[in-house]
Amino acid sequence: MNEWNRIYTSAKPMTSTVEMDNLTSNLVRPFDYSTDGTESFYPFVLPAELPKDFGIGVIVGASGTGKSTLLSEFGKYIKPQWDYSSSIASHFNDAEDASERLAAAGLMSIPEWVKPYRVLSNGQQFRADLARSINNYAVLDEFTSVVDRNVAMAASTAMARYIRKNDIRNVVVATCHRDVLEYLEPDWVIDLDKGLWTTGRWVQRPEMALSIHPAHYSIWSYFSKYHYLTENLNRASHNYVAIWNDQLVGFNSVITAPSGTYKNAYRGHRLVVHPDYQGFGFGPKISEGVAQHYIDNGKRYFAKTSHPRLGGYRDSSPLWKPTSKNHMKRRDSEGHDRWKINPDRWSFSHEYIGV
């Protein structure tokens, strides 16, 4: 059990003064509020014992508790500026940097990478801003305040993973939302509602149980626009949906893999995670859950992808075995109606071995 410590307020108040015009005076008079226009606020003082070196720190509290004032002790949040005539991807150092940082914010929908910032949704703009803001000593105010809570939790998960993987130091966020704490897994928390602070990872990311169910072909219409290469789907496919927290979060379809050398073989056909839930790591888990079902029933299961993050994950996973076609240049463009496959790009090809 982590020890909570009291956080103290300053002995010197912050003040603001306004002229009490007739409108303001008449507005507050029915509430028996007496003021000469000068208001005082005693801000919290940063605890001297707070760690000087850490990964993620969080200041949490309701609006008006002084989060932004305390956050300013760590630096100033500077909102990224965007060229509205250029893609969001063009604002990073190079393609690898863009891929890593956009993934770190959970913005992994490739068609969104080539759009300008101005046409993105609020949730996508939040993730794009976050992707450019994650650096050593970053300060992030009003963290996740403008986005759906599922987006907030997914982005927090992806950001925390990226920060720890790359040993980014001293990132501090201020938020009024407590639901992100267990997904950020912060190294310290200052709770301004309670007037307390603590160190250590006192909250841990919860177990996230996905349930996977057979689905009708028609459900593809909900996910098709989010597939990075195509909206096409083989009508003979076996289709599955993934549900988390009573929400439809992912889709996976499977088709037979005809071969003259082995029987009862199937391969992944389409794998999509809804953009609001990208960042949790659902994609590989959905794929493996479906694949395990096939091998549990005496089948063999293969998967091919051009997505570098998914392919790299399978390369390093003991659950997948590379086939003879792994890392070969992909020459086919069948079914890829969004754009033509780069013939010089690697294709990742694996067989699922299972647990």
Buried (B, 14 or more C-beta within 10 A) or exposed (E): EEEBBEBEEEEEEEEEEEEEEEEEEEEEEEEEEEEEEEEEBEBBBBBEEBEEEBBBBBBBBEEEBBBBBBBBBBEEBEEEEBEEEEBBBEBBEEEEEBBBBBBBBBBBBBBBBEBBBEEBBEBBBBBBBBBBBBEEEBBBBBBBEEBBEBBBBBBBBBBBBBBEEEEBBBBBBBBBBBEBBBBBBBBBBBBBEEBBBBBEBBBEBEEBEBEBEEBEBEBBEBBBEBBBBBBBBBEEBBBBBBBBEEEBBBBBBBBBBEEEEEEEBBBBBBBBBBBBBBBBBBBBBBBBBBBBBBBEEEBBBBBBBBBBEBBEBBEEBEBBEBBEEBEEEBEEEEBBEEEEBEEEEBBBBBBBBBE
